[in-house]
Amino acid sequence: MAKRIVILGGGESGVGAAILAQQQGFAVFLSDFGKIKENYKNDLVKNNIDFEEEQHTQEKILNTDLVIKSPGISDKVPIIKAIIEKGIPIESEIEFASKYTDAKIIAITGSNGKTTTTLLTYEILKNAGLNVQVAGNVGNSFAREVAKNQYDYFVLEVSSFQLDNCYTFHPDIAVLLNITPDHLDRYGYEFDGYIRAKYRIIQNLTDNDSFIFCSDDEVINKYNSELAKGTRLPFSIKKTENQAGYLENNQIKININQNQLSMSIYELALQGKHNIYNSMAAAITSNVLKIRKDSVRESLMHFKGVEHRLEYVIKVHGIQFVNDSKATNVNSTWYGLESVKRPIVWIAGGTDKGNDYSQLNHLVKSKVKAIVCLGVDNTKLIEAFKDIVPVITETQSMIEAVGMSYKLSKKGDTVLLSPACASFDLFKNYEDRGRQFKNCVYNL
């Protein structure tokens, strides 16, 4: 008799896990408290997977050996409490999928920059001719990719939510870019809980594995003394001593086992301080995998960047419009504001995740001439900047926000959509928000 697996959540992660579990001979039942999208429903029907939507039937869920929970579901929801009470083990889809592949795993996490670093690393490996796939929090779910094809390498973007229910997950290379307060609502507003969730990425590392991290990050330095594992490969733009990657005279230097790569920061396809960090992390990973230096350099020079992350849209009458919809937390927005060199009309707001805007004060004061709030409730945002920015207006739709920002800017300005918040009050997700922004800009 096949073991029974129940999967909670019918999005990419849940459906991917269901397909893999079915393939591995488990009896599978998937349950989603909301409506399942048409394309995912088709996947389930095509694979003869039993499912329900818009409800959680306890009898069907609690008679199982294992629950695989989608990352978005909080431990506070009633069905999860019931599962925990019954002592049924809960795993994340990343944990489950990792048991069914022999591929080398490069796992990348951090509060910011993880999508860019993941796609950049994937690009370098693919261009070097490796049999590699990208998955996790970007692209398809890890489980779906494991079920579909045989790969030698996986580059995974993993979030703290995906790591929460990981116990044996064991990457060969783990990358930790930075840790700043984010998703604190999920961790009882305790920063320590969120930090420890991120550190689960290295909990099973041995000395044969590589731990690549930013040694300029104070939180990482503090927690490393207690939690660091694996062979440590730090990178920095502030110091050069004992670093696997560092900056010297505007040259990135990567130096592992006397194998040195050096490259001018002006040659990088991705500009801005945050992207020096992202490029270093990807280059160190490539160096560990012994990819040829000229191949790495080539990829770093020609990488296209990530949609919705500081994406230059178009200029309208000399006003540059920039889509940074992926900036869903304050620290991400800090990088966005920091990278723009012209006066800014800033479109911000959305679902607040316990944001502290004070760290933006200095940048906002020196760069932002007007704020266009785009959210159902903008009170906190207005309160934070009303004494710093002369013009703050409120809008309730993207078309209104783009129109207003266009009115408030003049030739030589930049309109920056960098919300610092989640998108769920007015949009499906940050991609929907970014696409609406671009459409409205093209229609000006």
N, C-alpha and C positions, 0 to 999 in steps of 0.2 A: 504493500500500500504506500503510495507516494505521500510524503509529508505534505501537510497543508500549509500554504502561505497566504496571509491576508495582506493586501496592499492598500494603504490609505492614501487617497489623492489620485485623481485621474488626469494629471498633466503630463508633461514630458518625462519627468522623473519616475512617476508611478507607472505609467504605461510601459516605459522602457524596462523597469524592474519586472513587470508582469510578463512581458515577452520573454525575458531571459529565464525567469522562474519556470515558465511553461516549457521552454526548450530544455531545461535541466530536469524535467520529469516531476515537478511539484504539482499538486492540485492547487490551483490559484483562484482566489476571489478578490476582486478589486471593489472598493467602496469609496464614493466621493460624496461629501455632504452638499456640494454645489452641483451645478450642471456640468457635464463633461462636454468639451468641444467636439464638434462633428468629426474632425480628422482623427482625434484620439478614439472616439467611439468606433470609427471604422476599423482602426488598428485592432481593437479588442475583439470585434465581431469576426474579423478576418482570421484572427488567431484562436478563435473559439474560447475566449477567456470570459468566464462568468463575472458579471459586474452589476452594481447598482449605482444610481445617482440620486442626488437630492435627499439622501437619508443615510444613516448608519444603522443597520439592523444588528443589534447586539448579539442575537443568537448566531448569526452567520459570521460575526467577527471574533467572538470570544472563544470559539472552538477551534483554535489554531495552534500550531507549534511555534510560529514566528510571525511578527508583524514588520512589514517594511513601510516606513512612514515618509511621506514626502516632506522635504525640508521646510516648507511654509507652515506646516501644522504645529501649533504650539502645544507644549506639554499640559497646558491649562485646560484644554478642551475636554468635555466630559468623557468621550470615548477613550481618549488616551489615559485618563485617570483610571477608567475601568480596566483597561489592559494592564496597566502597571499594578493595580490592586490584585489582579489575578496572577501576576508573576509571569506573564508572557513576555519573552524577550522582544525588544524593538531594535531594529537596525536601520541605518540609512541605506539608500540605494547605492551610494558610493562603496560602502562597506560590503554589501552583498555582491556587487559586480566584481569587486577586486578578487573574490575567491575563484572566479572562473576565467581568469586570464593569466598567462605566463609573461605577458609583455612587461617591459621595463616601464615604470610609472614615474613621470615628473609631475608633482602636484604643487600648485601655486596658490597661495592665499595672501591676504592682506586687506586692510580696510579700503585701500585705493590702488588702482593701477593693475589689478590682477587680470582683467580682460586683455588689456594692451600687452602685458608681459606674456600671457598665455599664448595669444595669437602670434606674437613676435617670435617666441620660442618655437612654436609649431612651424612657422614659416621657415626659420633657419634649418630645422631638422628635415623638413620636406624638401627644401632646395638642395640640401646636402645628399638627397637620394635615399633617406631612410624610409622604411615602411611605417608611417606614423599617422595617428589620428588625434584630433583635438576633441574634447568632450567635457562633460560636467556642467558647470554653470554657464558655459558658452557652447553653442552648437547643440548636438544631440546629447541625450543623457548617456552617461558612461555605460549603463546596463544595456541600452539599445545597441551601442557600438560593439560591445563585447559579444552580444548575441548575433550580430550581423556578419562580422568579418574577423579574420585573424590579423592582428597587427603586432609588430615588434616593439613599438613604443606608443605610449599614450601621454599626451600633455593635457592635464586636467586643471581647470579652474575650479577651486573648491571654496565654498563660503563657510562661515562659522556654523550656519544651520545644517549644512551637509556633514560637517565634522562632528556635530553634537552626538550622533548615535553611531560613531565609528569606534571600534574596539581593537580589531586586528589589522585594519587598513595600514599598509606598509609601503609607502613610496620609496623608490630608489634614490630619488632626488626630491627634497622638499624645499620650497622657496617661501620665505616669509618676508613680505615687502615692507610692511609698516603696520602699526596698530594705533588707531585713534578711535575715540568713542563713536560707536555706531550700533544700531539695533538694540539699544539698551533696554527698550521696552520688553524685549524677549528674555533678557537676563535679570529681571527684577530690578532694573536700573542700577545694577552692580557692574562696574567696569571690569572688575576682576573675573567675573563669570564669562564675559565676552572674550577676555584675553586668554583664559584657560581653554576656551572652545577652540580658538585659533591654534593654540599649541598642541592640540590633539593631532595635528598634521605630522608631528615628529615623535609621537609617543612610542612608536615601535621601531625607531631607527637604530641601526647598529653602526659600528665604526666603518663598515663597508659602504654605508650610505652617506650621501652629502646633504648637509643642512646649510643652505644659502640664505643669508639674512642681511638686512640693512643695519650696520652698526652705528648709524647716525640717529637711530630711533631710540629714545630714552626708555620707552616701555619695554622694547625688546631687550635692551642691555640689562635692565633690571630683572626681568623674568628669566633670561638666559642662565643666570647664575644658578637658578634652581632647576630649570626644565630642559636646558639644551641637551641634545643627543646627536649622535652621528659625527661625521667629520665636518668641522665648522669652516665655512667659507664666507667670511664677512665682506661687505662692500661699503664704500663710503665716498662722499665727495668732499669731506672735511679733513680726513686724515689719510696718511699713506702707509704708516707703519702696520705691518702684519695684516694687510688686507688682501683678499683674493682679487678685488677690483677696486680701483681708486682713480682719482682725478689728479692730473699733474700738468700744469701749463696748458689747460684746455684740451688735454689728451686723456681719453679713457685708457687706462692700463689694466689689463687682465693678466694676472700672473699666478698660475698654478703649476706646481712641479716643474719649475723653470721653463714652462711653455708660455711665452708672453705674446699677447696681442695688444697692439696699440692703435688708436684711431682718434682723429680730431672730432670734438663734439659738433663742429660745424658740418661734418659730413653725415651726421645722423639724419635719417629721414624724419624722426620725431624730435621736435625741438622743445625746449623748456626744461627746467630743472628736474621736475618729476620724471620726465622721459629719459634723463641721464640715468636715474636709478633703474627704471624699467629695462633700459638697454643693457646696463651692466649685469643685471640679474640673468637676462637671457643669454648674454655672452659667457658668463661664468658657467651656466648650465651646459652650453655648447662645448666649452673647453673641457668640462668633466667628461663629456661624451666623445672627446677627441675629434671633434669636427674641424676640418681644415680651416685655418685662419682666414684665407682669402674668401672662402665660402661664407663664413660668419660675417665678415666685413661687408660683402656684397649684399647680404640680406638686410643688415642694419641700415644700409644706405638707401634701400629701395622699398622698405615696408610702407604700406599704404595707410596704416592707422585704423582706428576703430570707429564705426558709425556711432554718432551721438556722444563721442568723447572729444571735446574741443575740435569739432568738425567745422571747418570754414565753409560756409554755405555759399553766399555770393555777396558782392557789393552792390548796393542800390544808392545811386547818387553819392558815391564816395563813403557811404556808411557800410561798414563790414558787419555781416550777421554771422554769429558763431553759435553752433548747436552743441551744448554741453549737457544735454538732458540726462546723461548717465550719472551726472553729479548728484547723487541722492543723499549725500551727507555733507556736513559743514566742511570737513577736511578736503573733500573732493572739490568743492566750490573754491576753497582757498587756493588750490592749484590753478583753477580756471582763472580766477581774478589775478593771480600772480603772473600768469603767462601773457596777459594782454597788456600791450604797451601804450594803448591810446585811451582817451577818456571813455568811460563805460556807462551805457544805459543797461542796467542789470534786471533781467526778468527772473524772479525768484518766488519760491513758495510752493505749497502742496501739503502733504500729510507730514506733520512734524513728528520726528522719532525721539523726542527729548533733546532737541538741539540746544547747544550753547553757542550763540552767535558772536560772543565777545572776541573770540580769536580772529574774527574777520575785521574788527574795528579799524585797525591800522590801514589795511588794504582798501577798505571801503572809503575811508576818509580821504585817502590820497588819490583814488582812481575813479570812484563812482559819482556821476553827476545826478543820476536819477534812478529810483528803483520802481519797477512795475511789478506789483504783487499779483501772483496768479495762483489763487487757492480759494477754497471755501471759507477758511478762517485764517486771516492774515494778521491777527492781533499781535502775536508774539514777534513777528518779523518787523512790523511797524514800530512796536515798542522798542525793539533793539536798536533801530537806526534813525528814529525820528529826530534825534539831536545831532546826527552826523551828516545826513544827506538832505539837501534843500528840498528836493522834490520826491514825494512818494505817492504813487497812485495805486488804486485797487482795480483789478479786472477779474472776470469770471469765466473767460473763454480765451482760447489761443488767438483767435482772430482779433479779439479786442486788445489782447496784450501786445501782439505784433504791431497793430495799428498805432497804439499808444506809444510804444517805444520808438517807432519811426518818427512820430510827431515830436518826440522829446530830444531826438538826436540831430546832429548836423554833420556835414561832410568832415571826415577825419575821425569820427567817433566809431565805437564798436558797440553793437547790441549783442549782449551775451545772455543766452538762456542757460543758466546754471543754478538749478532750483534749490539745492541743499536739502531737498525734502523728497519723500516718496511721492508717487504720481497718482495714488489710488483715489483721491477725492474727485478729480475731473477726467482722468484718463485711464485706459486699460492698464498701461505700464509705461516705463520710461521710453520705450521704443515708439509707442503710439504718440506720446507727448512730443518726441523729437521729430517724428514724421509730420505731425500737424504743424509744428513750428516751420519746418522747411517748406511745406505747401503754402502756408500763409505768406512766407517771405517771397516765394516765387510769384505769388499773386499780387504783390505790392504794385 
